[in-house]
Amino acid sequence: QAQLVESGGGLVQPGGSLRLSCAASGRSFINYAMGWYRQAPGKQRDLVATITSDGSTNYLPSVTDRFTISRDNAKNTVWLQMNNLSPEDTAVYYCNAKHPLGVDYWGKGTLVTVSS
């Protein structure tokens, strides 16, 4: 059973940093595009960052220059380094794996709260 498990969320002060991890198991995700999404209370789920199997990245404009997505295919792991966090970044962050043929996996999410 393929599974994605996020970790690394928590409470951080404005201007602080967090590093989220997504551990994939149950199959190889080497051919999958991996991504991080987030959903704030009462809002839709938004794409934050993606990284393709060959390492190409894409970011939500508001996080460019603050967030960095990376992956290690040998470890089946994806990370999201988040710097200079603001209260607007508060949300549940979800890991996603998307195959070119349409197969889609989601983690259960990890909560990030940015507050003083």
N, C-alpha and C positions, 0 to 999 in steps of 0.2 A: 504494500500500500504506500503510494507516494505521499510524502508529508513535508510540509514546510513549517518550521518552528522559529518564531521571532524571539529575540531577547535584547536586552540593553536599554529598554525604556525606563522612565522614572521621572522624578521631579528635579528640575534644574532651574537656576536663576537666569534671568535675561542676560544675554551675552555669553552664556556658558556653552558647553559642548557635550554631546552624547554620541556614542557609536552604537548603532543598531546592527545586530547580526541576524542572519536568516540561514538556518541549517536545514539543508534539504536531504531527504533520505528516501529509501525505497526504490530509487532508480537514479540513473545518471541524468543530470540536467544540462549536460554540456551543449546540447543543441537548442536549448531553450533561451529565449530572451527573459532576463530576470528584471524585476522592477519593484519599486516601493511606491505604495499609494498611502494616502492618509485621509481620514474622515474626522472632521471636527463635529462636535455636537450640533445636531440640527442641520448639517450641511451634507452635500453629496461627497462621495469618495472621489478624490482627485489624484491624478498621476503626479508623483513627485520626481522620480528619476527612473530611467531604464538603462540597462546595459545588455547589448546583444552578445551572442556567442563569440563573436570576434572582438569584443571589447569596445564597440562604439557606444557612446553614452548620449543621453538626452535628459534635459532637466526642465522642470517647471521654472519659468523665468524668475519667480520671486525667490528661488533657492539657489540659482546659479551664483557661483563664487562663494557660497556658504556651505553647500552640501557636496559630498563626493560619493559616488557609488563605485563599488569595486567588487570583483568576484575572483574566486579561486576554484577553478573547475575540478582540480584534484581533490579539494576538500569539500566540494559540493556546498560551498558557502558564499553568501553575498553579504556585503556590508554597506551601511550608509553612515558616513561620517558627517555629523551635523555640527557646524560651528556658528558662533554668534547668533544663538537662538533667541527668538523673540516670542512674546505671548501668542502671536498669530500662528506660530508653529505648533501650538498645542493641539493634539489630535491622537487618535489611534492610528498607528502606522502598520500597514499590512504588506507582507511580502507576496509577490506574485511570480509565477513561472508560466511562460506562454510559449507553446510550440508553434512553429510556422504552419502546421496543419490544423491548428485550432484548439488543441488540448490545453487546458487552463487549470492551474492549481493555485490555491490561496492558503495562507497561514491564518491563524486566529487573531493575530494582531498583538501589538504591544503599545501601551499607553505612554505618551510623552506629554508631560505637563511643564510648561515654562511659566514660572511665577516667582515673584519675590516674596 
